[in-house]
Amino acid sequence: MEAEKFLPNPSGNAFTLEANKFVLHLKEQGQLPGWSKDERGEMAFSWSLNEAAPEIYPVSRTFIATRKSDAFKYHYEVVKASPAGAWKLQRAWRADVSGHILEEYPVP
């Protein structure tokens, strides 16, 4: 019970972990816009919750990836439409450090 006070919404945290795994899988498969499958370097993620009640569908998460080789921020918005649904990449874009969008990537 003690750990629960540090996790105000365990359901929302579980969604974030699932979404993170999905984005990393896309990168490993060479399907993450702006990143090649064989690209070396570190991928550090941060995320934001897109709704007040993260357990209500559709659930979405936005991840921001950075790498050492450039100063850009790569944004990936993923969505899960229903409890039985799979995560899908909904939007991807590259921005400068101030947040100005430089390029929108096509998503399948």
C-alpha positions as CSV (number, residue, x, y, z in Angstrom):
1,M,0.0,0.0,0.0
2,E,2.8,2.4,0.7
3,A,3.9,2.5,-3.0
4,E,0.4,3.5,-4.1
5,K,0.7,7.0,-2.7
6,F,3.5,7.7,-5.2
7,L,1.4,6.4,-8.1
8,P,-1.8,8.6,-8.1
9,N,-3.2,6.7,-11.0
10,P,-1.8,3.2,-11.4
11,S,-4.0,2.6,-14.5
12,G,-2.6,5.6,-16.2
13,N,1.0,4.5,-15.4
14,A,0.3,1.1,-16.9
15,F,-0.9,2.7,-20.1
16,T,2.3,4.8,-20.3
17,L,4.5,1.7,-19.9
18,E,2.5,-0.1,-22.6
19,A,2.8,2.9,-25.0
20,N,6.5,3.3,-24.3
21,K,7.1,-0.4,-25.2
22,F,5.1,0.1,-28.4
23,V,7.2,3.2,-29.4
24,L,10.4,1.3,-28.7
25,H,9.2,-1.6,-30.7
26,L,8.5,0.7,-33.7
27,K,12.1,2.0,-33.4
28,E,13.5,-1.5,-33.3
29,Q,11.6,-2.4,-36.4
30,G,12.7,0.7,-38.3
31,Q,9.2,2.0,-38.3
32,L,9.6,5.1,-36.1
33,P,9.7,8.2,-38.3
34,G,12.9,10.2,-38.0
35,W,14.9,7.3,-36.7
36,S,16.5,4.4,-38.6
37,K,16.5,0.9,-37.4
38,D,20.3,0.7,-37.2
39,E,20.8,4.2,-35.8
40,R,23.1,4.3,-32.8
41,G,22.8,6.6,-29.9
42,E,20.6,7.0,-26.9
43,M,16.9,7.5,-27.0
44,A,15.6,9.3,-23.9
45,F,11.8,9.6,-23.6
46,S,9.6,11.9,-21.7
47,W,5.8,11.9,-22.0
48,S,2.7,13.9,-21.3
49,L,-0.8,12.7,-20.4
50,N,-3.3,14.0,-22.9
51,E,-6.4,13.7,-20.8
52,A,-7.5,14.2,-17.2
53,A,-8.7,10.6,-16.7
54,P,-6.1,8.4,-18.5
55,E,-8.2,5.2,-18.1
56,I,-11.0,6.5,-20.4
57,Y,-10.7,5.5,-24.0
58,P,-9.3,6.5,-26.3
59,V,-6.1,6.7,-24.3
60,S,-3.2,8.6,-25.8
61,R,0.4,9.4,-24.9
62,T,2.9,11.7,-26.5
63,F,6.6,10.9,-26.2
64,I,9.5,13.2,-26.9
65,A,12.7,11.6,-28.0
66,T,16.1,13.2,-28.2
67,R,19.5,12.0,-29.4
68,K,23.0,13.1,-29.0
69,S,23.7,13.5,-32.7
70,D,21.4,16.6,-33.1
71,A,19.5,19.2,-31.2
72,F,16.0,18.3,-32.4
73,K,13.1,16.8,-30.4
74,Y,11.1,14.0,-32.0
75,H,7.5,13.8,-30.9
76,Y,5.4,10.7,-31.2
77,E,1.7,10.6,-30.3
78,V,0.2,7.1,-29.8
79,V,-3.4,6.1,-29.2
80,K,-5.2,3.0,-28.0
81,A,-8.9,3.2,-29.0
82,S,-10.3,0.5,-26.8
83,P,-9.3,-2.0,-24.1
84,A,-8.9,-4.7,-26.7
85,G,-7.3,-2.4,-29.3
86,A,-3.6,-2.1,-30.2
87,W,-1.5,1.0,-29.8
88,K,-1.2,3.0,-33.0
89,L,1.1,5.8,-34.0
90,Q,-1.3,8.8,-34.7
91,R,1.1,11.6,-35.3
92,A,4.9,12.2,-35.5
93,W,6.9,15.4,-35.9
94,R,10.3,17.0,-35.5
95,A,10.8,20.3,-33.6
96,D,13.6,22.5,-32.6
97,V,14.6,23.1,-29.0
98,S,12.0,25.9,-28.7
99,G,9.2,23.6,-29.8
100,H,8.8,25.1,-33.3
101,I,7.6,22.3,-35.6
102,L,10.1,21.8,-38.5
103,E,8.7,18.7,-40.1
104,E,5.5,16.5,-39.8
105,Y,6.2,12.9,-40.6
106,P,3.6,10.7,-42.5
107,V,2.2,7.9,-40.4
108,P,0.8,4.6,-41.7
